[in-house]
Structures are given as structure tokens and as C-alpha cells.
Amino acid sequence: MQANSASGMAVHDDCKLKFLELKAKRNFRFIVFKIDEKIQQVAIEKLGDPNETYDDFTASLPADECRYAVYDFDFTTEENCQKSKIFFVAWSPDTARVRSKMLYASSKDRFKRELDGIQIELQATDPSEMSMDIIKARAI
């Protein structure tokens, strides 16, 4: 576990290990990460089974609290190729506490660097900003 001198944020080793499993073994459809503000550490809040849907993913993000998440999106190209892209979602709803939004914003780049293999980043303040249409458009 390493602390970041800039934001003082630590990243639990599990975050990287489970992300590598998602990327290499496809053990998970998504991972939701939460900052524990008391100990200034990012940890895993929820692991989504491979058979869970995008709706399951969006439902696991709290309506009024910030989170980081990764989602493994499978799709078929126009040439009929099966592909997958790993999305990093910075979820920061308008109703979240200002301090929490600032903490997530200031720690995001550092945390994202720990997860090697993210292809697309999405920032969302409400569910419409991360609809399946947007995900599909960004993936292609």
C-alpha cells in the first residue's frame, strides 16, 4: 500500500489485484471503489459478477455519494468482432457533499494510474451522463 504525498490517499492492494483479475481473467463485470475518508484510503465496495448487467452496475452507485468504478464493456463492432473496453467512471453526483467531491476529484488521477489498462474515462454527475448510449458511443 502506498500513500500519495499530494493528496495523502492510500490505495488498498486489493484494488489493483481485483482490477487485474477483471482485466486478465474477466472474473468481474465491474468494481466499485470507495474512499474511506477516516483513513484516507481507497478500497473495494462491490464486485460485480461477470453475468451482471450494466443496469446492475449503475444501480450499485449511490445516488448521493461519490465513487470510482471500472466497468468491462463487451460489444460487437460493425465488422462483427467481439471486443471489450474497460471504462473508468468517476461518479460525483451533484447531491454529494462538497468535501467528498473535492476529495474524489483530487485523488482521481493518482488512483487511475494504479489501474493499468483503463481505456476510457467517463465523468458523471447523474445517471444520464453514463447511459448505455454514451458508453456505446465512447467504446467504438
CORKAJO-V632861 format. One record per pair of residues at least 24 apart in sequence whose ideal C-beta (glycine too) atoms are under 10 Angstrom apart, sorted by the first residue. I is the first residue (numbers start at 1). J is the second residue. Records with the same first field share a line. If there is no record, write none. Layout:
BEGIN
I=J / J
END
This chain:
BEGIN
1=41 / 42
2=110 / 114
3=40 / 41
4=40 / 42 / 106 / 107 / 109 / 110 / 111 / 113 / 114
5=110
6=106 / 107 / 109 / 110
7=35 / 40 / 102 / 103 / 105 / 106 / 107 / 108 / 109 / 110 / 111
8=40 / 41 / 103 / 106 / 107
9=35 / 40 / 41 / 42 / 103 / 104 / 106 / 107 / 108 / 110 / 111
10=35 / 36 / 39 / 40 / 41 / 42 / 43 / 107
11=35 / 41 / 42 / 43 / 107 / 110 / 111 / 113 / 114 / 115
12=36 / 39 / 41 / 42 / 43 / 44 / 114
13=43 / 114
14=42 / 43 / 44 / 47
15=41 / 42 / 43 / 44 / 68 / 70 / 111 / 114 / 115
16=114 / 115 / 116
17=44
18=44 / 47 / 70 / 115
19=44 / 70 / 86 / 88 / 114 / 115 / 116 / 117 / 118
20=115 / 116 / 117
21=47
22=47 / 48 / 50 / 70 / 71 / 72 / 86 / 115 / 117
23=70 / 72 / 84 / 86 / 115 / 116 / 117 / 118
24=117
25=50
26=50 / 72 / 74 / 84
27=72
28=52 / 70 / 71 / 72
29=53 / 54 / 56 / 57 / 70 / 71 / 72 / 73 / 74
30=54 / 56 / 57 / 58 / 60 / 61 / 69 / 70 / 71 / 72 / 73 / 86 / 87 / 89
31=57 / 60 / 68 / 69 / 70 / 71 / 72 / 115
32=57 / 60 / 61 / 62 / 67 / 68 / 69 / 70 / 71 / 89 / 91
33=67 / 68 / 69 / 70 / 88 / 89 / 91 / 104 / 111 / 115
34=62 / 65 / 66 / 67 / 68 / 69 / 104
35=65 / 66 / 67 / 68 / 100 / 103 / 104 / 107 / 111
37=97 / 99 / 100 / 103
40=103 / 107
42=68 / 104 / 107 / 110 / 111 / 114
45=69
48=72
50=74
53=132
54=130 / 131 / 132 / 135 / 136
55=132
57=87 / 89 / 130 / 135
58=89 / 91 / 124 / 127 / 130 / 131 / 132 / 135
59=127
61=89 / 91 / 93 / 124 / 127 / 130
62=91 / 93 / 95 / 96
63=93 / 95 / 96 / 126 / 127
64=93 / 94 / 95 / 96 / 97 / 100
65=91 / 92 / 93 / 95 / 96 / 97 / 100 / 101 / 104
66=90 / 91 / 92 / 93 / 96 / 97 / 100 / 101 / 102 / 103 / 104 / 105 / 108 / 125
67=91 / 92 / 93 / 96 / 100 / 104
68=92 / 104 / 107 / 108 / 111 / 112 / 115
69=122 / 124 / 130
70=112 / 115 / 117 / 118
71=120 / 122 / 130 / 135
73=119 / 120 / 132 / 135 / 136 / 138 / 139
74=139
75=135 / 136 / 139 / 140
77=139 / 140
78=140
83=139 / 140
84=119 / 139
85=118 / 119 / 120 / 135 / 138 / 139 / 140
86=115 / 117 / 118 / 119 / 120
87=118 / 119 / 120 / 121 / 122 / 130 / 135 / 138 / 139
88=112 / 115 / 117 / 118 / 119 / 120 / 121 / 122 / 123
89=120 / 121 / 122 / 123 / 124 / 129 / 130 / 135
90=121 / 122 / 123 / 124 / 125 / 130
91=122 / 123 / 124 / 125 / 126 / 127 / 129 / 130
92=123 / 124 / 125 / 126 / 129
93=124 / 125 / 126 / 127 / 129
94=125 / 126
95=125 / 126
96=125
101=125
END
